[in-house]
C-alpha cells in the first residue's frame, strides 16, 4: 500500500501519514507557528491518494480523499508561541527532583512510594532523602513520610492488599519488608552468595497475587556476564527448596523481568540478557519452581519489565503474548522504545506508555494511549519537563497509574543533571482515554 499527498501551504506547514496497521493509518497535520503569520484565517486543502502499487496506477476505493482545514490566528504575538511547539498536544505535569530509582502506587493509602538511592539531586544539591523510601501524596505533591531503608534502595513492590512494601538494593544482598502504612521494617531476607562466593542482588521482585507474604526474586551476581544467577520463591523470608538457576535446566535461562499470573499458578519471565528475548513460564508449586515452557525470540526487543493480565503477557517493547502458548497476540506501534513498563487498564481497555520520542514530541517526553484490544494509537501527548530538560529527549521508567486519572513515572536520564530520577506526576483526562481536540486524526481505508 502506497500513500501520496499534496496540500496548499497557507496555514499548513507539513503532513505526515503513519501506518498503524494494514487497514488503518494516522494523518498528522502540522500547522505553522502563529508568530510566522499575520492575524487572520488560513484555509487549506489536503489531498491524499492511497494506491495498491508504487506507481499509483491502481487507487483503492475512496481514494483520493480531500480534507479541508481552517486555521485562525487571533494573536500572533502571544508569548506562548515563542517556545517550540510539538506535533503532539501538551499536557501539564508536576516535577519532583528527588533522585528516585523506582515508584509504586498503593490504592489503600492513596500514596506513591519511591526508592531514593545515594546521590545528589538534579541541581547538584545533597539529597536529603538519600538511601530512603519515601511516601508521596500525588494530589498535593508533598512527601508525607520517609524511612531509612539501607544503602542504595532500588526495586520496590507493594502487595495487592496494601500491607507490605518489599525493597531490593543495588549494592546489598538482601530484600527488606516494610509494614504499611507505618513504613516500619518487619523482615529482612538474605539473598546470600553463589557457589563462587559472589554476592547476589535483587534484579526484580514480584509479589504473589492474594498472598502478601510470598514473593519471587530474580537475582543477579556480580562481576560476571551474564548476570542472572537464580530465581527463588520466598514465604515470609523462607526460601522454597526448588529454585531455577541459569544452569539448572537443559538450556540456559535468564528470567530477569518477572510477572506473576493472575491465578498465582505461574510466573512469567523475560530474557533481557541474551539476544534470544525469550519468554519463560515457570510452574509455581509448594516445593518451589520448575520450568514449564520456554519460547524463543518471543519479544521484539529488550525492556526491563513485563506485566500480566487476562492470560496475556505485556512487555515494554509493545509485544503482547499469549501466556498459554507463547504465541504473538498483538503489538502496540511506537516510533521509539517504550518505558520500562507498559501500563494496562483492563477496565477502560487502554494501554499507556512513555517514550523519549524526539520526532513526535520534538525533545519532550511522549505519552501514548492505545486501544488495548485493537493495538491502535488512541492519542499522543507531549510532556515538557521545563528548564534545561526541555532540550532533552528523555525516557521514563517505573510507570504507574494512580487515582482516577493519574499517571506517574521516574525520568530515565544518564545523570541527575540530565533529569535522571525526576518523579513526574500527571493528573489529566488523557490517562483514562478522553481525547481532546488535537491536530491528528484517524484515517481508515
HELIX and SHEET records of a PDB file:
HELIX    1   1 UNK A   34  UNK A   36  5                                   3    
HELIX    2   2 UNK A   79  UNK A   82  5                                   4    
HELIX    3   3 UNK A  358  UNK A  361  1                                   4    
HELIX    4   4 UNK A  387  UNK A  391  5                                   5    
HELIX    5   5 UNK A  416  UNK A  418  5                                   3    
HELIX    6   6 UNK A  429  UNK A  432  5                                   4    
SHEET    1   A 3 UNK A   2  UNK A   7  0                                        
SHEET    2   A 3 UNK A  40  UNK A  51 -1                                        
SHEET    3   A 3 UNK A  65  UNK A  73 -1                                        
SHEET    1   B 3 UNK A  12  UNK A  19  0                                        
SHEET    2   B 3 UNK A  24  UNK A  31 -1                                        
SHEET    3   B 3 UNK A 440  UNK A 444 -1                                        
SHEET    1   C 5 UNK A  89  UNK A  90  0                                        
SHEET    2   C 5 UNK A 377  UNK A 383  1                                        
SHEET    3   C 5 UNK A 365  UNK A 371 -1                                        
SHEET    4   C 5 UNK A 350  UNK A 355 -1                                        
SHEET    5   C 5 UNK A 343  UNK A 345 -1                                        
SHEET    1   D 4 UNK A  94  UNK A  97  0                                        
SHEET    2   D 4 UNK A 422  UNK A 427 -1                                        
SHEET    3   D 4 UNK A 406  UNK A 412 -1                                        
SHEET    4   D 4 UNK A 395  UNK A 402 -1                                        
SHEET    1   E 4 UNK A 100  UNK A 106  0                                        
SHEET    2   E 4 UNK A 111  UNK A 116 -1                                        
SHEET    3   E 4 UNK A 132  UNK A 137 -1                                        
SHEET    4   E 4 UNK A 142  UNK A 148 -1                                        
SHEET    1   F 4 UNK A 153  UNK A 158  0                                        
SHEET    2   F 4 UNK A 164  UNK A 169 -1                                        
SHEET    3   F 4 UNK A 174  UNK A 179 -1                                        
SHEET    4   F 4 UNK A 184  UNK A 190 -1                                        
SHEET    1   G 4 UNK A 201  UNK A 207  0                                        
SHEET    2   G 4 UNK A 214  UNK A 220 -1                                        
SHEET    3   G 4 UNK A 228  UNK A 235 -1                                        
SHEET    4   G 4 UNK A 238  UNK A 239 -1                                        
SHEET    1   H 4 UNK A 201  UNK A 207  0                                        
SHEET    2   H 4 UNK A 214  UNK A 220 -1                                        
SHEET    3   H 4 UNK A 228  UNK A 235 -1                                        
SHEET    4   H 4 UNK A 244  UNK A 245 -1                                        
SHEET    1   I 4 UNK A 255  UNK A 260  0                                        
SHEET    2   I 4 UNK A 266  UNK A 271 -1                                        
SHEET    3   I 4 UNK A 279  UNK A 285 -1                                        
SHEET    4   I 4 UNK A 288  UNK A 295 -1                                        
SHEET    1   J 4 UNK A 306  UNK A 309  0                                        
SHEET    2   J 4 UNK A 312  UNK A 315 -1                                        
SHEET    3   J 4 UNK A 319  UNK A 322 -1                                        
SHEET    4   J 4 UNK A 328  UNK A 331 -1                                        
END                                                                             
